């Protein structure tokens, strides 16, 4: 039913649009009606209905008359020109052969159209000189000035757009109703283009204070959107609440709430709120097909609904990539192999693992893999991933169209500026080859490319583009390296790095989408597959265990990394021992931790402490910046344990 209503609306708008074009082309009523009787029945889909030819022509004649009477005429100073009443005794202009008074003239309810509706279409059809003439005559209804300003924005003329709209808000705002909501958004867009951030803030603040309820809602909606873009969800929540309070049944507020929840990846709440808004709008009789269609889609998948609703404004290349991802999801998984890895590490001290190891040193191909030296560095059964031959061939072709190096070390993007999206020839190659989804190397490249896209912060990019790539990579790895597999894939073997980097990206994605348990399982997998933990995920896993009350797991993790240089491991072990009632052991471990990282206790035990000036990222551990970061991450967990901060203060005074 909804699709049917939308189709009828679009068909009627097309009828108005083509009729206005015809009137502009030949502004003569008789000529226009003759055109309407021929073309309107076909455009309205009346052919093949129960109506006979005369009835179809009569309907076309009546609708054509209504359109003519509602259309502002450029040749008439943009005023409407009503058709001259037809003499009753003359043959009706519909062509029925009957006198007008007994035919169309006998119809009591002649359809009427609003000139404002026709103005909306007329503004899109007028050339630039026609717009200037209409504006000079002050003929354009003020609420529709936003349509002209939007046109100028698309032509990169923000100064002119702002100059057109600013006078609307110069005086009292009492007379401006909800029809002026679009003017607020477009004026803000113009200010953004001009770099007038402070002017925009002042403008929105005035609307929030003085505007009518619909205008206040629109201004708060804009503030909410700005906060979402900045990642400030506390501010976004406050602005949304103010928008809802200003105009509780505003459809823009409904869409905004779904956007805000989806931006925080609270999809299940977004689905429930979409159901609420659908129910609410049915109650009040709101029937706008676009809004209801969005809400119905949001009930199924809020992220997809956002993509569909914003598709006109999104990078079409991303939409193409989305289509490719949809295409490859049902593909069977490729079967990777594990090849034994020869390890050799001259000068390595068996059993040691510190923060300063050369974690990226590649493994030589020739070495005695059974030496104690090699096994102590990498553990038993180190392997490297090997793609199927067909996949390796695809990777060779891929490198010729995607010619740039992998990120250095454990970074997620390359150091140098890379423009992958302005002329993405690689995407054409991708779309022609769904089998490229079988390569961990290529999945890693695509994930990196998404990180580099100018709109990478949009939540749907993570959810609908990045996440499926990461889940496919995880499935490939789980197939070749299930939980009970004795092998691991150390980072020091370059063929393993794309897979491990993809796993780390999946962890970040799960954290971003508020899936702490899934994120912890991914960290455990990373540590199982790469025991030397080049990404430093042991710190995050330790903190997750402690937040979740898994103290025994926290202790086991600490034992895997003795004398660790990360505060999370050193002091996390202390916290776990204390909570398990093993305070004597906790005291001994604390002594070692304080000797290595002496600044942590001060930053944990004080209720307030000034944030230090951060030193360069390559500075040695043990400083104030490291202590501050640990406080920010874990002080609330320490403070929740009765007596521990007093105990810590007493032992470290």
C-alpha positions, 0 to 999 in steps of 0.5 A: 500500500505504501509503495502504491501511494508513493508511486501515485505521488511520484506520478502526479508530481511528474504530471505537474512537472511536464505540464509546467514545462509545456506552459513555459514553452507555450503559455497559451491556454488553448494550446496547453489544454490541447496538449493536456488532452493528448498526454495527461491520460497516458501519464496518469495511467488511465489507458486500459481502465474502465473509463472510455475515451470521452471520460479520459479526455474530460478528466485530462481537461479538468486537471489541465485547467486546474494546473493552468490556473495554479501556475504562476506565469513568467509572462504575467509577472509570475501571477496566475492567469485564470482561464476565461470561463467557457460559454455554456452553449458552445461545445465543451473543450474536452471534445465530448461534443456536448455543450460546455454547460452540460459537460465539464461546466456541470461538474460542481467540484472542479479540482484546485491546486495550490500555487505553492505546490506548482511554485516548487516545481516551477523554481526547478524549471526556471532558468537563472534569469527567470529566477532573478526576475521572480526574486526582483518582483518578490513573487516567490513565496518566502518559505520556498526561497530555501529551494532557490538557496539550495540550488545555488549551494549545488552551484557552489554559491554559498554567499549568495544563498546566505544573502537570500535567506538571512533576511527571513530571520532578521526580524521577529521570528513569531510569524515563521512556522514549520514551512521555514524549517528547510531554510534553517538547514540550508542557511547552516549549510551555507555558513559551513561552506563559508567557514562561518562557524561562529555565525552559525552557532549564534544563529542556531542559539537565537532560533532555539531561544526565540523561534516557534516550536517547529523552528526550535525543533529544527535548530535543535535537530541541527545541533544534534546532527553537529554533535553526532558528526563530532562524536559527542554523543552526550551533547547529541542526546541533550540536543535531541531531548530539546528537539523532542520537547520543542515539537514532540511529533515532528517527523524530523525528530523521529528520523533524528532519533533513529540516526542518533541510535544507529550512530552509537550502534544501538540498533536494537533500540533503534528498531524499537523506537522505529516501531514506536514512531510508526504507531505514533504517526498512525495515531495522529494520522501522519501519512508522509510516505518518505518518513513512514518508508524510512521507519519501516526500513529501520525496523528491519535494519537501521543502518540500511535505512540510513544508507537508503535515505541518504543515498543521494548525498553519499559517495556513489563509490561507497554504494558500489562497494556496498553492492559488491559486498552484498554480492560476495557474502554467500560465497564459500570460504577459501581453504588456506593452508598452514606452512611450518615456519623456520624461526631464528633469533640471534641474541634472543634471551629465552623466555623474555618478552618486554615492551622494547622487543623488535616485534616486527623483525621478519623471520628468516626462512632458514633456521633450526626450528627445533632449537630452544632459542627459536621455540622460546621466542615463538612458542611451539608450532609457528606457521605462516598462512598460505592462500590457495594458488587461484587466490595468489594469482588474483592477488598478483593481478590486484597489486597492478590496480591497487599499487601501494604498500601495506601500513608500516608495523602495526599501524592501520593506515600508511604514513604517506597520504594516499588518494584511493577514492578520487579515481578508484580504478581498483573498484572496477576490477573488484566488481568484475571479480567477486573471487577477490573476496577470498583473499585475506590480503585483499580484504586487508587492503579494502579495510585500509581503504575504508579507513582512508575514505573522507567519510570513514566516521559515518557509522554505516561505513563501519557497520555495512562495509567494514564489518562484513569484510572483517567477519569474512576474514574471521571466518576464513581464519576460524576455518584454518585455525579453530580454537583447538588448533595447536598452531599459531601465526606470529606477526614476524612472518609477513604473510600473517600480517594481513590476517592479524591486522584484520583481527585487530580491526574487528576488535576495534569495530566490536568496541565501536559497536558496543560489543565488549564480550565479542571484543574480548573473544577477538582479543583472546583469538589474537593472543592465541594466534600471535602469542607475542602480542605485537598489537598490545591487546593484552592490556585491553584484555586484562582490563576487560577481565577485571571489569567483568570480575574474571580475576583468575583469567586476569592472573593467568594473563599476567603470568603469560607476560611477566615483568611487562612494561604495560601498567595494565598488566603490572597493576592489573595483577595487583588488583586481581590478587587483592580481590581474590583475598591474596593480599600477601601476594598482592603486596609482593607484586605491587613492590615489583610494579612500583619499582618499574612504574612508580607514578601509577599509585599517585594517579590512582589514589588521588581523587583529583589530579592535573592532567600532565603534559604528554611526552612524545609517543616514543618516550620510555614507560613509567612517566606521568602520561602513562600513569594518567592514561591508566587512571583514565582507563581503570580508576573507577574499577579500583575505586569500586573495590572497598579499601583497596585505594587506602591500602595502595596509598598506605603501602606506597606512601 
